[in-house]
Amino acid sequence: MESHPRCRLAALTVVVGTFSGADPESLEFAMRLVVEESAWPTAEVRIRTEPVALKCRACGRTYETETLNLACPDCGGFDVEVTGGRDLRLESLEVVQDDEATDSS
C-alpha cells in the first residue's frame, strides 16, 4: 500500500469457522483496535462466521451444523469427518482509490 499513496484500505473481511477456536466477538474487538491504530483507522472490519461442514463416513451424507450436535441427520451416525469450519482466514481486503489523497513523493 505504501507504493500506492492514493489508495487506502476501506474494509477487511475475516472468516471465522465454528471449530476454529476463535471467538468472533473477541476477534472483531481486537481487529478494530488494530485498525484504529493503523494508517487506515476508518477501515471497516467485517467478521463472517462459517458453520462446521461434515461428511458422514457411514452413509456419505455431507451437511453443515452450527451446533455441537454432530450426528448425521440421515442415519444418526457419529462417525463423521470435519471437512470445513476449522479455518480462521483473511477473506478479502477492499482497497479504494482516494482522489483526495496526494502523492508525497
C-alpha positions as CSV (number, residue, x, y, z in Angstrom):
1,M,0.0,0.0,0.0
2,E,2.9,2.3,0.6
3,S,3.8,2.2,-3.1
4,H,0.3,3.4,-3.9
5,P,-0.2,6.5,-1.8
6,R,-3.6,7.3,-3.5
7,C,-5.1,4.1,-2.3
8,R,-6.5,3.3,1.1
9,L,-7.9,0.3,2.9
10,A,-11.6,0.6,3.1
11,A,-12.6,-2.7,4.6
12,L,-11.3,-6.2,5.5
13,T,-13.2,-9.4,5.9
14,V,-12.2,-12.2,8.2
15,V,-13.9,-15.7,8.2
16,V,-14.1,-17.5,11.5
17,G,-15.0,-21.1,11.4
18,T,-17.2,-22.5,14.2
19,F,-14.4,-25.0,15.0
20,S,-11.5,-22.6,14.6
21,G,-11.1,-22.0,18.3
22,A,-11.5,-18.2,17.8
23,D,-14.3,-16.2,19.4
24,P,-15.8,-14.0,16.6
25,E,-16.8,-11.2,19.0
26,S,-13.3,-11.1,20.6
27,L,-11.6,-11.2,17.3
28,E,-13.7,-8.3,15.9
29,F,-12.9,-6.2,19.0
30,A,-9.2,-6.9,18.6
31,M,-9.2,-6.3,14.9
32,R,-11.0,-2.9,15.4
33,L,-8.3,-1.9,17.9
34,V,-5.6,-2.8,15.4
35,V,-7.3,-0.9,12.6
36,E,-7.8,2.2,14.7
37,E,-4.1,2.4,15.3
38,S,-3.1,1.7,11.7
39,A,-2.6,4.1,8.8
40,W,-6.3,3.4,7.8
41,P,-8.3,4.0,11.0
42,T,-11.6,4.3,9.2
43,A,-11.4,0.9,7.6
44,E,-14.4,-1.3,8.2
45,V,-13.8,-4.7,10.0
46,R,-16.2,-7.4,8.8
47,I,-16.3,-10.8,10.6
48,R,-18.1,-13.7,8.8
49,T,-18.8,-16.9,10.7
50,E,-18.7,-20.2,8.9
51,P,-20.6,-23.3,10.1
52,V,-19.0,-26.7,10.6
53,A,-19.1,-28.8,7.4
54,L,-19.3,-32.6,8.0
55,K,-19.3,-35.8,6.0
56,C,-20.8,-39.0,7.4
57,R,-18.5,-41.9,6.9
58,A,-21.4,-44.4,7.3
59,C,-23.8,-43.1,4.6
60,G,-21.8,-40.4,2.8
61,R,-24.1,-37.5,3.5
62,T,-22.5,-34.1,3.7
63,Y,-24.1,-31.4,5.9
64,E,-23.4,-28.3,7.9
65,T,-24.2,-27.5,11.5
66,E,-23.9,-24.5,13.8
67,T,-24.5,-26.6,17.0
68,L,-22.4,-29.2,18.8
69,N,-24.8,-31.9,17.6
70,L,-22.6,-33.6,15.0
71,A,-24.9,-36.6,14.4
72,C,-25.7,-37.3,10.8
73,P,-29.3,-36.1,10.0
74,D,-29.9,-39.1,7.7
75,C,-28.5,-42.2,9.6
76,G,-27.9,-40.7,13.1
77,G,-24.3,-41.9,13.0
78,F,-21.4,-40.1,14.8
79,D,-18.6,-41.4,12.6
80,V,-18.1,-38.1,10.8
81,E,-15.3,-36.2,9.2
82,V,-15.0,-32.5,9.7
83,T,-14.5,-31.0,6.2
84,G,-14.9,-27.3,6.9
85,G,-15.4,-24.7,9.6
86,R,-12.0,-25.0,11.2
87,D,-10.4,-22.0,9.4
88,L,-9.6,-18.5,10.5
89,R,-8.6,-16.6,7.4
90,L,-8.5,-13.2,5.8
91,E,-11.0,-13.5,3.1
92,S,-10.7,-10.0,1.4
93,L,-9.3,-6.6,1.5
94,E,-11.2,-3.7,0.0
95,V,-8.9,-1.1,-1.3
96,V,-10.2,2.2,-2.9
97,Q,-8.5,5.0,-4.7
98,D,-8.8,8.1,-2.7
99,D,-9.0,11.1,-5.2
100,E,-8.3,13.5,-2.3
101,A,-5.0,11.8,-1.4
102,T,-1.8,13.4,-2.5
103,D,1.4,11.8,-3.6
104,S,4.1,12.6,-1.0
105,S,7.0,11.6,-3.2
